[in-house]
Amino acid sequence: PVDTTVQNAKKPEWTVQNFDYHASYIFSTPAHQNSWGYVNFNLTNNLSPPTTAVCSAASSQLSDFFYGTVSYACTLPADAPEGSAVGFLFSRPSGKLDIHETVVVGSKTFTASGSANLTLSCTDSGTVVTPDWQIGEIYSVRDVECAPVTVKVKPSSV
């Protein structure tokens, strides 16, 4: 299995499973906004056996929340070899998902990176304002929900 794992580590491929982007824009008053965007997905590599990382992030950077400038770490299973790591960057305006992974197989370390352009199908509730708003009530809410996306990604560098 180590030989197969080394070969796969040299030619990695990932599956991004159920990539979910959603956002909530909440104004507690006309002047106070508390808004967040969220990304969640699983990333499975082609090692033998495959490793699945759980990737998630939250951002309050208005107004698209994710601009491809912050790297987020994914959580690997407890039995992943020490030194292994997976991370990602996401840009909501462009749909670009960048992935980087470090795999440790025995005494060898492999690093790979690649990207995919995700086409998200999203619904936007539009801004719903509370009629006759009073202090202590939520002033307005807007929700963006995108359908989950699953794609295969081949790294551009190993």
N, C-alpha and C positions, 0 to 999 in steps of 0.2 A: 504493500500500500504506500510506503514512503516514496518509491520511485514514481508511482502514478501521481501522488500528491505533488512531488517536485515538478513533474511535467506539466500538471495543471497550473501550478503556481507560476510557471514560466509563460503560460498562455491562458491567463485568467479570463473569466467571463462572469458577469454579475447579472442577477435578476432583481430588479427593483419591483417589489410586490406591494400592491395596494397603496401607492403614493397618494397621500391625502393632504390637501391644503384647504384650510378654512380660516376665516377671520371674523372677528366680531368688533364692531365699532360702537362703543357705548358712550353717550354723554350723560353724566349724572346731573349736570346743569348745562345751560346753553354755552358756558365757557369752560367746562371741565370735562375733558375727554379721557377715557380709560379704554384703550383699544389694543387688541392683540391679534397676531397672526400665528398660525400653528402649522407645522409640517410633521407628518408621521409616515413611516414606511418600514418594511423589512428589506434587508439586502442579503441575498444568498449568493455565495461564490460557488465555483465549480470544483472545489477541492474534493478529495475522497477521504472521509465523508464530507459533505458540504457543511459550511458554517453559515449560520444566519445571524446577522447583526440586527438589532432593533434600533432604528434611527428616529429621533424626534427632536423638535426644537420649537421654541416659542420666542416671539419677538414683538416689541412694542415700537419699533422704528417705523414711523408713519411714512407714507400711507399704504405702501405695498408690503411692508414688514421685512421682506427678504430681498436683498439686492446683490447677492453673490459675493459679499465682502467679509462675511463672518464664517469661520469654519466651526462646525458642530461635530462633537464626538458621538459615535454610535456605541451602544452597549453590546459587547460580545458575550457569548455563553461563558459560564464559569470555567469550562474545560478548555477554552481557547489557549493556545500556547502563550507563555509569557513573552511580551514584546509585540504581540499582534495588536493591530489597531485598525479601525475603520472610521472615516469621517466624511463629511459632505459640506458643500456650499450650495445654496439655491438662490436663484434670481427669479422672483415672481414676474417682473416686467418682461423678461425674455423667455422664461420657462426653462432656463438652463440649469441642469443638475450636475454638479461636479462631484466625483467620488474619488477618494484616495484610500488605499488599503495597504497595510504592512502585514505580511504573512510570515510566520516563523515555522519552518519545517526542519526538525532536527537542529543542526548547527547552521542552517542556511536561512537568510532573511531575504524576502522578495518584496519590492514596493511597486505598486501599480497605481495609475491614475487614468481617469477617463471621464467622459461627460455624455449626457443625453439631453436633447431638447424635448421637453415634455409639452404636449398639447393638452391643456386642461379644459374640461367642459364644466363651466361654473354657473351657478345661479346666484344672483344678487337680489336680496330682498328690497333693496332701495332703503332710503332712510325713512323710518316710521317715527313720527313725533307724537308724544303723548298729548292728547288734546287737553286744554285747560291745565297744563302742567303746574304742579305745586312743589315747593322745596320738600326734599325727602323722597320724591318720585324720580324715576329714570326719565330724563328729558327726551332722549331719542336712542334708537337702536337700528343698526344695519348689520346684516349677516351675509357673508359670502361663503358658499359651500361648493366644493368641486368634487366631481365623481372620481372615485379611486382609479388610478392608472397603474398598469403593470407593463414593464418594458425590459428588454434584454440590453445590456451595455457591454461593449468590448472596449477594454482600456486602450488608450492611444499611446501610452508609454508604460514599459515594464522595466 
